Amino acid sequence: MSFDGMFTHSMVDELNKELAGGRISKIQQPFPNELILSIRSNRKSKNLLLSAHPSYARIQITELPFENPAKPSTFVMSLRKYITSAIVHGFRQVDNDRIVMIDLSAKNELGDVHEYTMVIEIMSRHSNIFLINKETNKIVDLIKRVYPENNSYRGLLPNDDYVLPPSQNKENPFKSTIGDFQNITDKNELREKFEGLGVDTADEFSALLSKDKDPIEFIYQFKNGVSPTVQKLNKNGKLSVSAFPFEETASEFVKYESLSQALDNYYVDSARIDRIEQQTKSIISRLNIVLKKDKSKLKKLHEQLEKTSIMDKYNLYGELLTTYMSQVNQGESSITLPNYYDNNSDVKIKLNPELSPSKNAQSYYKRYRKLQNSIPHIEEQTEITQNEVDYLESVLASLEYADVHDVDGIIEELIESGYVKNRGKNKKKKKKRVVGEQFKTTNGIEFVVGKNNIENDQLTMKLSPKNHYWLHVKDIPGSHVILKSSEPDEQSIVEAASVAAYYSKARNSSKVPVDYLQVKNIRKPNGAKPGYVIFEGQTTILVDPSRELVEKLKED
């Protein structure tokens, strides 16, 4: 998706309608590149997200949940000092660029009113968020500080003068006339001449121009014809968010009440995964290192087990040498003897010329016993290592489908399992919370989903009655789901199975196999890793994971 200047124009209009005149009540920075301003407007509190993420930079109202860090950043402390309780006078766009300015006024400790401007520059990896003293045009603070050796064009440190990014000297399409579009049909020409046209917008624009459609009408749809849409682009099948349906270059339109809602829907998975990665980057790296070592160890163990297949030959060679000892002469490097186990077919046996016939035989027996004795150890180590691989893959998979507020539980699980150190100085007080996430089927049957392996164990092995039903994706890491009924109807089973598929590594697949059976048929081996169970007598059904169904069935 391209958060271009045209989309920014529509978003600024939406933000002015929703937030202008409001008051900032809370300032938070849940992630390094993202800022949340809670703004009280029209008797409602709304969260304004300003993101300077290199891939997901944007400005919008968001309803997605987030966890605020215990210790505020330096940037947040600066903002709280200067603009807590500030009045939001309005939002404005710089020409048709991806730069949005928020005009603010706030009182200082003496009651004097000062004017500030918050600026978000939406420019991929160069995205940034600033607080500017409007009276002096000085940068009060910014979310990404850049030192002079890395930027010679403008200062990007506190107390530097705020200077706009380099201008591209392009025309603002909102100030254009029909004559400005004469003889232009190519999307590249459009982007070279006009400011703020992303690739997707230019594709749609050029397709309309090729059909002699009114270019001014297309441009002003971004102002007066907004119908927020998530759509599938015809050229590559990727999803994209637009201010209105791009009917020439896209299909499968899903419409929303606001641009912000469309963005929340579009970014719900990519932003969630990225936020979780930001919180768990070092942990994921550590787990991947352990996982890589385990997989390498498994490979070596399998190779060692394959080598034991030759042990029966060593036993045979020792036995034949012992039987035909009188025919073996010391100093020979090999001998061919009849194998009386195989119709006296000839067997060629290598010998150590320096050893006697008897010692050659004993050498083969010794190799046989060594390999034979190694099998139980290899099999034991293989099982232990494979269990750890399965467990680590289940934890990494859970981070793919977990919500941001589930991360603390997963980290606690890793601490209890010994994979992460519990640093006392950063230790948070454990919050009492209900185990798992609560749902209810269309027919009113409650069910619960474990959000980490410890919760999975608690739900399945401790908290659930034996006659309730347990569901889990087949042979794939995923959450345990408990359907709270001894005689669930078919629709409820299918709905619970769909949720189980959604909270698994198969989230983005279709026709996902899900096993279900009563809890009484499940057991946990002694010493097994969290979340690991064995069972028999299951029924398997195929379902399609659906986020819409998950949201519909989730209990508030």
N, C-alpha and C positions, 0 to 999 in steps of 0.2 A: 504494500500500500504506500502511496505517495502523499505525505502530509505536505502538500504544496501550498503555494500562495493563494490559489483559488479556494482550497478547502479552509485555509486559515481565515480568509475573508468571511466565509459562512460561520466558522466557529466563533469569531469575534462578535458577530451579530448575536449568536446564541448566548454567549457569556454576558453581553450587555443586558439582554432581556432578563436573564436569570439572577445576575449577581450585582449589577450596578446599583449603588446606593446601600449595599450591605456593609457589614462590619466584620473584620477579622477577629475571630474568637479564639483560635488555636493555630499554632504553627508547629508542624512536625516534619521530620525527614526520616521516613522509615527505611530508605535505601540510599546508598551513596549518591545516586544521580537523580533522585526524585524528591520533590517537596510537596507537602500537602498543606494547603491553607483552608481551614474550616471557616466558612463565611456565613454569617447569619443574615439572611435576606428574605423579605416577604414572610417573616415569622417561621422560616424554615432554615435549618443548618444544612449546608451542602459542602462537600469536599472538593476543592479545586486542586487538580493534579497538574503540577508543572514538572515535566520530565526532560532532563538533558541527557537521556540515555543515547549512546551512539547509534543504536538500531531502532529504538522506539520513542524517540523524542516527540513530545506533543504537549498540548495544553487542552484540558477538558475537565468537566465535572465527572467525578467517578463515584460509583457505588461499590466498587470492589473492596474487600476487606484488606487491612494491612496491620502489621504489628509495629508499634513504635519502640525504638531502642531505649534501653534504660538510661543511657547517657546521651544527651543531645550533642549534636555536632557544633563546631565553632560557628558555622554558617547560621544554624538555627538560633544559637545564642545571640548573634548579631541581629537577626530579624526580630526576635522577641524583644530585644532592647529598644528597637526603633519603631516597629510597626504593630506591636500588640494593640488590639482595639482600634486599629486604623480604619478609616472610612474608605471604601472602594468607590471612587468616583466614576470609573469606567475603564473600558478596554479599547485599545486602538492598534491598528496595524500600520507598520511602516511601509508606505506605498502598497505594493502587492507582494511584498517579501514575506518570508516566514519568520517575521519578528513581531512579537506582540508586547505592547507596553501597557502596564496597569497603573493608572494614576491613583495615588493614595494620599491621605492626609492623616497625621497622628499628632497627639499632644505629647510633649516631653514631661519630665518630672515636675517642671515648674508651671505646667499648664499651657505653655506656648505651642501653637500649631505649626508644624513643619510639613512641607510637601516632599513626597518621595515618588519614585517610579520604579516599579518592578519590571524587569525586561527578561523575556525568554527568547533566546535565539535558537530556532529549530533548524539545525544545520548538521545533521548526521554526527560524526565524531567530534565536530567543533561546536556542538550545541552547548549552551551555557545559560545560567540564570543569574541575574544581577539585582542588587538593590542599589538604586542611584539616588543621591541627594539632589532633588530637583533644583534647589536654589543655587548649588555650586557646580552641578553636573559631575560631581566626584562619585566614584564607586565606593559605596559603604562596605560591601562585601559581595562575594560571588561564590557559586557552588564549585566551580573549577578554577583554581588559581593557575595561571600560566606565567612563567618567568620570562624576562626579556630575551634571553638567549633562544627561546623557543617560539617567539613571536615578535618580529621587528616592526609590524604594522601599527600595533596599538598596545597600550598597557592593559594588562589583565590581572591587576593586583589591587587590593584596597588602597584608596586615596589617589589612584590614577584617574585622569579625566576619562569619562565614558565617550568612546568613539564608536560609531556604527561600523559594522563590517564593511569591507570594500564593496562599492556599488558596481553592479554589472552594466549600468547605463542602458537598461532596457525600458521599453514602454509599458506603462501600466494599462492593462487591457480594459479596466473600468473607466478609463478616460479616452478610449479609442472610438473611432467612427467606422462605418461600413467601408469607407474608402481605404482605411488602413489594412484591410484584408484582401484587397484586390490582388489577384494572381498568386495567392498563397493557398496551397492545399497540402503541402508537405509538413509533417509534424515537426521535423527538425527546423524548418524555416520559422514555424510558429514559436518554437522554444528559443530560437536565436533572437527573435524580434521582441517578444513579449515576456514580461517578468511574471514569475510565479506559476508557470505551466509545468507540472510534473509529467512524467512519461504517460501515465494512464489518461490524464486529462487531455494531453496533446493528441493521443491516439483517437479519442472520442471527437475532439474538436476538428481534426483533419478529416475524419470520416464524414462529419456533417457538412464541412465546407465542400467536400467533393460532390455532395448532393445538392449544392447551392442553397443550403439552409442559412438562415439569418444568424451571423456570428454574434451580433449584439444580444439577441434573444438568449443564446447559449450562455453568454457571460453573465447576464443578469439573472439567470436561474440560480446562480450561486448567492444571490441576494434576496430574490423574491420567490423563487420556486423550489426552495429546499425541501427535500423529501429523503431524509437520511436512510442510506441503503448499504447493506453488505451484499456484494455480488461476486459472481465468478467470471474472471476475464476469459474471453474466448481464445486469446492468443496462447495462453499457457495453463489455463485451468486453475490459476491461483485466486484466492479470495482477495477482495479489495473493498475498502470503505470509500463511499463517495457521497457528496452532498445531495445527489439525486441519481436515479438510475441512468447508467450509460448504455442506452438501448442499442447503439450501433456496435459496441465493442465488448459487451458483457451480457450475461444471462443469469438465470436463477436468482432473482432479486428477493432479498428479505428486508422489509422496511421496519424502521424503528421510530419512536416518538421524537428522539433527539439525536444530534450528532454524537453527543457524549455516550448515550446508550449504545449506539452502533459501535463506537470505539471500544467500550467495555466488552462488548460481545466479541469483537474482532481480536482484541488483545488478551482475552481472558486466560488462554493457555500459554501463549508465548511470554506474556509479561509475568504470569505466575511462575513459570519454569525459571525465567531469568532471575526473578526476585529470590526464589529458593536457592538458586546457584550462588547468588551474591552472599546469602547467609551461610551457605554450607560449602563454599568453594574449597577451603582447606580440608574439610572432612571428606568431601567427594574425592579429592586428589589422593588422600591417605587410603581410602577404601579401594580406589582403583589400583594403587601400588600393591596392596595386599592381595587383591584379586588377581593381578597379573602374576605375582609370585606363586599363588596357589595353582593357577592354570598351568604354569610352567612345571610345577611340582607334579601335577596330575599327569602331564605328558610323560615325564620321566618315569613315574610309577607304572604307567601303562606299558612303557617300553621295557621296564624291568620284568613285568608280568609276562610279557610276550617271550622274553628270554628264557623264562622257566619252562616253556614248552619243549625245550631241548633236553630237559633233565631225564626223561624216560630213555633217551638215546644213551646218555651217560651211564645209566643203570644197566642198560643192555650191554654196552661195551665192557663194563666191569665184569658182568656175569660171563660173557663169552671169553674174555681173557682168562678168567679163573678156570673155566671149563676146559679150554684148550691151552692151558699153561705150558704143556710139554712141547707145543708146536711153536711157541714164541721164543725167539732168540734175542738176547740182550744186544743192543747196538743197532737194531732195526728201527727205521723211522716210521714204518707202517706195516700192517699185516692184513690179509684178507681171510676172513673166517666165515664158515657157514652159520646162518641164523636159523636155529631149529624152531623158532617161533613163526617163521615165514617160509615154510617148505624148503628149508635149507638154502635159501637164496643167499648169495655172497654179500658180506658186509666188510667194507674197508675201514680199518680203524687206525688212526694216527697214534704213533708212539713217541715217547721221549727216549732217544737212544741212550741217554745217560742213566736211565732208571732200569731196574730189573723188571722182568715180566710181572712179578707180584706187585711191585710198587706202581707200575703203570695201571694195573687193575685197581689198586687202592686209590690212585689219583682220580680215576673216573667215579668210583664210589663216593669219594669225598666231594667232588663237584656236584654229584647228584643230591647228596644230603644237604649241601649248602643251599642249593636252589629250592629244594623241598621245604627246608626250614624257613626260607625267606618268604614263602607264599602267604602265610597268615599275617606276617608283619606288613607286607605290601598291601594286602587286602584291607587290613585295618587302617593303614595310613590313607589308602584311596578313599575309604568311606568317610574318614574324618575330614579329609581335604575337600571331597565333593560336597559334604554337608556345609562346610564353610563357604565354598563357592556359591552354593544355592542360597545360603543365608545372605551373603553380601549382595548378590544379584537381586534378591528380594528387597533389601534396604534401598539400593540404588533405584530400583523400579518404583518403590513407594515414593521416592522424592520426585519422580516424574509425574505422578498423579495426585500427590498430596496438595493440600491448600497451604497457604503461607502460615496460618495459625497452627498447622499440624507439625511444623518443623521442630518445635521445642520437644514434642513427644518423641520424635524420631531420634533426636540428639540424646535425650535421656535414655532411650533404649540402647544406643551405642555406648553410652557411659557404663550402663549396667552390664553390657556384654564385653567391656574391656577394650573397645576399639578407639574410644575417645577418652582423654584424661579429664577428670572433673576438677577444674581449676577453682579452688575455693573462693578466690577474690572476685570471680565473675559469676559465682553461683547465685542463681535466682531462686526465690522461694517458690516451691511447687504450688501451683494453683490447683485447688480441688475442682475436678471437672468430671462430667459424666463420661464413662468409658464409651468410645465410639460415637459415631454420628447417627442421629435418629431420623428415620424415614417412616412413611406410612403408605401402603399400597392404595390403589384406587378403591378397593373394596374394604378399606379400613383396617388391614392387618399391619401392625407395627413391625418394623425390622430395623436392625442396627448394623452399621458398617465399621469394622476396626480400621483405624488410620495408621497403625504401625504394628510391628510384630508382637510387642508386649500386650497391646490392646487385643490383638487377635487371639493370643493365648488366654487372656482373661475372659473374653467373651465365650470362646469355644469350650474351654476346659473347666471354668469356674462358675461363670454367671448364668449360663443357659440351661434351662431344663432339658433333660435327655430326650424328650419327645418333640422338641422344637427342631426346625430344619436349618441345616447348615449349607451354604452355597459358596463355591469358589471356582474361578476359571480353571480349566483343565490343563495341568502341566505347565502353567505360566505363573510367574509371581503376581500376587494380587491380594486384596483384602479378604478377610473372612467376613461373611455376611450371615447373620442369624435372623431367620424369619420366625417371628414369635407366634407360632401356631403348630398344633399337632396334626391338623388336617387342612392345610392351605389349599385354596382354589387354584386352578390352573393359571388364571390371569395374574394372581399375586406371585406365583412362582416365577412366571416369565418376567414380571416387573422387577422383582428382587434380583433375578439372574442378570437382567440388563444393567442394573446398578453395580452388581459384582463385576461385570465385564468392564464397565466404565472406570471403576477403581482398580484397574489392573494394567499390566504392560500392554494389553491388547486394546487399550482405549480407542485407538484410531483405526481398528480393524472392523470387519463385518463378519457375521456368521461365526461368532466366538463360541466355542464349546464351554459350557458351565456345568459342573457336577453339583448335584444336590442329594442329600440324604439326611436322616435324623442324627442328632448329635450323639446319641447312644452308640452309633457305629463308628465313632472317631476315637482314636487314642493317640497319646503322645509317647514316643519311646523315651526311656530314661536317658538323660543327658543330651537330648535333642536341642538344637538351637531354638530361640523364640520363634513362634509362628509355624514350626514344622510339626505336621501331624500325619498319621497314616489312617487309611479307612478302606472299607470294602462295601459292596452292595449299592453303589451310587447309581443314579440315573443321570444321563447327560442330555442337555438340550442346547440348541443353537440360538443365539440372540444377537441383536445389534446394540452396541453401546450407544446411549443417547444422553447428551448433556441436558437437553430440554426436558427429558423424562426425569433426570436426576433433580433438576430444579423444581419440577412440579411435585415430586414426591417428598422432597426434603421438608422436615418439620421446622417451623420457626422457633 
